């Protein structure tokens, strides 16, 4: 932060408050940021200017109101935020390097006016004819996305491998502008047609970001065929990933909580515009519908299905990715729980005493490491279906329903 002591006190409220930022006589609260730096400030100003800080400072349940810790806000963003709280002015402080973090901080602390300043700054940056500024801003956004979602538990729809593919293409396009060459690089999985300085440039751009892409969320084939050939990861990091796979320590293929939509496979089932709801209208016999996400790897995954309407039976569960939904003699496919309380697979069924009805929420608990599938109804009585020993390494979510029944995917929070 820059302080300005050139004007006499009392002439400018903004300048007077700007002096207070670094005046240790008024510091009575310590704010520790995600990068380990501690910033000191004044409780009275923070509490007066921010509802968030007011709640923190006067929260009697906290052990200490004089020390605050923010694990997701770095010191650079916090300094800009404090400058805004003290002076309402951040002119010259928002840059391409810090704009993403500052915007995240403004959302975290619910500072609407600061968000308006940032949006205006973004508009100005986007109008800059300097191509490097635009690329830098996009890179900062990508870095923020990768870092903030690395260990997230929010709903997420993109497998880690697809994140790698997208990020790799961004690395390359920052250095090479010829789309034909870029396509050849991605197709051949090699930088062999690049100049040495281009390869160095791509690796320099990739270094700050690859640590936020988790190889433990990919399978061995993806790493060997699509990651290793580019040489962007250190050999030691690749060895650790292969070792994790061999020893069964790999993670789920997707960061966060998986989210999917129903696939329109041309059947007579009606799927909503957002893809979350499926309804059987005018059906003579039950039809099956797949989710658009393949579950694989060694993770543990959960998703909810809400029974909005129930007529006769519905079946909910998982199936092999090579399932044939056109087998007319079947009313269900895969490994499923029926609304009658029975678990079904092929021509076998087992009573589970787990009937569900209209309005119920069914949670599917899929453990791909131990190859087990469990169900719970309205968050109660989670039970593993014993005897399902042949669950394949890749499965789709599936549901089978008849005339007028209606199911909705309910994202887990």
PyMOL commands that set and color helices and strands:
alter all, ss='L'
color gray80, all
select helices_A, chain A and resi 13-21+24-26+43-49+51-57+75-87+99-108+112-127+131-148+160-175+179-188+196-210+215-217+220-230+235-246
alter helices_A, ss='H'
color red, helices_A
select strands_A, chain A and resi 29-32+38-41+67-69+155-156+257-258+269-271+277-280+287-295+300-309+315-320+335-338+342-345+348-351+361-367+372-377+380-384+395-401+406-410
alter strands_A, ss='S'
color yellow, strands_A
deselect
rebuild
show_as cartoon
